[in-house]
Amino acid sequence: MTDAQSDEPVTVLETGDSGLVAVARSVLESAGIQCFAKGEGVQDLFAWGRFGTGFNPFVGPVQLQVAAEDAEDAKALLHELQEREHPPDR
């Protein structure tokens, strides 16, 4: 892996649920992992906002991103939240 690749943020959660973004951010920050919610600030900027889908269809869902070196730890911490968002088929 090159230095340029390791500097790229990694998406660890993608959702249209603003409540889930807030909880996930809290979990990560409590563990000392800095994160950024890509697309959060533009959800209500274009067209109909979050009309019907929980996210703006023009900009897509919010992506919670972390530094590459924190990605595995962040994914492990958010595993349960992601299962609630996308439960496995039974």
C-alpha positions as CSV (number, residue, x, y, z in Angstrom):
1,M,0.0,0.0,0.0
2,T,1.4,3.4,-0.9
3,D,1.3,6.5,1.3
4,A,-1.3,8.1,-0.9
5,Q,-3.6,5.1,-0.5
6,S,-3.2,5.0,3.3
7,D,-4.2,8.7,3.5
8,E,-7.5,8.1,1.9
9,P,-10.5,8.0,4.3
10,V,-12.4,4.8,4.5
11,T,-16.3,4.6,4.6
12,V,-17.3,2.5,7.6
13,L,-21.1,3.3,7.5
14,E,-23.4,4.4,4.8
15,T,-27.0,5.3,5.8
16,G,-29.9,7.8,5.2
17,D,-30.8,7.6,8.9
18,S,-29.5,10.8,10.6
19,G,-30.1,9.2,14.1
20,L,-27.9,6.2,13.2
21,V,-25.2,8.6,12.0
22,A,-25.3,10.4,15.4
23,V,-25.1,7.2,17.4
24,A,-22.3,5.8,15.2
25,R,-20.3,9.0,15.5
26,S,-20.7,8.9,19.3
27,V,-19.5,5.3,19.4
28,L,-16.4,6.1,17.3
29,E,-15.6,9.3,19.2
30,S,-15.9,7.5,22.5
31,A,-13.3,5.0,21.3
32,G,-11.0,7.8,20.3
33,I,-11.6,7.4,16.6
34,Q,-12.0,10.6,14.6
35,C,-14.7,10.5,11.9
36,F,-16.3,12.6,9.3
37,A,-19.8,12.4,7.9
38,K,-19.4,12.9,4.2
39,G,-22.5,14.4,2.6
40,E,-24.3,15.2,5.8
41,G,-24.2,19.0,5.2
42,V,-25.7,18.8,1.8
43,Q,-28.7,16.5,2.4
44,D,-31.2,19.4,2.5
45,L,-29.4,21.6,0.0
46,F,-30.7,20.2,-3.3
47,A,-34.2,19.6,-4.7
48,W,-36.6,17.9,-2.2
49,G,-34.1,17.3,0.6
50,R,-34.6,13.9,2.2
51,F,-37.9,13.2,0.5
52,G,-39.2,9.7,1.2
53,T,-35.8,7.9,1.4
54,G,-34.2,9.4,4.5
55,F,-31.4,10.8,2.3
56,N,-31.3,13.2,-0.7
57,P,-31.4,11.1,-3.9
58,F,-29.2,13.6,-5.7
59,V,-26.3,13.3,-3.3
60,G,-26.8,9.8,-1.8
61,P,-26.7,8.6,1.8
62,V,-24.4,10.0,4.4
63,Q,-21.0,8.2,4.5
64,L,-19.3,8.0,7.9
65,Q,-15.5,7.9,7.1
66,V,-12.4,7.3,9.3
67,A,-8.7,7.3,8.6
68,A,-7.5,4.1,7.0
69,E,-5.5,3.0,10.0
70,D,-8.7,3.2,12.2
71,A,-11.0,1.4,9.7
72,E,-10.9,-2.1,11.1
73,D,-11.4,-1.0,14.6
74,A,-14.3,1.3,13.5
75,K,-16.0,-1.5,11.5
76,A,-15.8,-3.8,14.5
77,L,-17.3,-1.1,16.8
78,L,-20.1,-0.4,14.3
79,H,-20.9,-4.0,13.4
80,E,-24.0,-4.3,15.6
81,L,-25.3,-0.9,14.3
82,Q,-24.9,-2.1,10.7
83,E,-26.8,-5.3,11.4
84,R,-29.7,-3.3,12.8
85,E,-29.6,-1.1,9.6
86,H,-29.4,-4.2,7.3
87,P,-30.6,-7.3,9.2
88,P,-29.5,-10.6,7.7
89,D,-32.2,-12.6,5.9
90,R,-33.6,-15.5,7.9
